[in-house]
């Protein structure tokens, strides 16, 4: 029997899309999650501690003795290393855990890419307990500080002088102190020169070491800091063909240097007059609900593409649909309690818009970056041209208003 174990943290947006893909394919799915009861509509599953890789591998191996597994598929950064370790323990096709660990360490990525001759900013690692005043005087400004292992722009800050450096370091350290982790590098911070330019994202699938690019996204909004909250993704890219080819070649070289051979990758790059700069490569597919912008063949989702590859099925010939598509990740304008969202029907009525999804329930606290890692929701659009997609997304966003109560006010109202 074909059975896939999906490793999906309960904080993930992606459970429903992966489960829908599995149902369409007619395969049995088990769920590994840190709170399995949150996904109790699945027949089989187990509760895992993603911070305890060794213990979770033992739990998965014991589960597999009763319910043999054909593949283990991670949904998010939090689960990629466990998927690699468990797959190795069960003799399933996988990237080496050492390679996957490198995708979770921005400093390690930088070291490997620099040694391979890829274009890299000047960078240094700031360990716990380092002399912050000395570090602040040693970097070139503007600079960017970021945690080594977090994603979704969490903890990433641009600083323009030594005073901002010290404040940003303390702010990021506070974020890291609140996160339980098994990573020895999780408390460290990377400082690197700020890279100006146009940012893009490559969505790809590795098959026997070869990179198949499934989409190239432009990010039309300027990402210049101080925080780097992503908003717009639009595909296909409007960059010249020769620049797109250079982006693909740089991504392929970066993936090869890391040692990845199988499965999905998501790469972030910047393009400027000096060339193509790799920002990072993740050994998983695009996050949030952004994968809903992508359709292949006869309506196949990205999740189905990932599952097909994990099961050893061919993905040759499956190309993204011809029409342009995009997503706008709704930014959180200020911290507080989300009390009301208006204009959703009007936003859905904008020509080209397919859906508007508010992903944070009313009454919950919302936190913008760099502390936060979630979005208020997502707007999806399709059109014949990328410019029309971008226009539709911006018009729909303009229809929305958010009532976010300050925390102190909300406590007073509910007292």
Buried (B, 14 or more C-beta within 10 A) or exposed (E): EBBBBBBBBEEBBBBEBBBEBBEBBEBBBBBBBBEBEBBEEBEBBBBBBBBBBEEBBEBBEEBBEEBEBBBBBBBBBBBBBBBBBBBBBBEBBBBBBEBBBBBBBBBBBBBBBBEEEBBBBEBBBBEEEBEBEEBBEEBEBBBBBBBBBBBBBBBBBBBEEBEBBBEBBEBBBEBBEEBEBEBEBBBBBBBBBBBBBBBBBBBBBBBEEEBBBBBBBBBBBEBEBBBBBBBBBBBBBBBEEEBBEBBBEBBBBBBBBBBBBBBBBBBBBBBEEEEBBBBBBBBBBBBBBBBBBBBBEEEBBBBBBBBBBBBEEEBEEBEBBEBBBBBBBBBBEEBBBBBEBEBBEBBBEBEBBBBBBBBBEEEEEBBBBBBBBBBBBBBBBBBEEBEBBBBBBBBBBEBBEBEBBEEEEBEEEEE
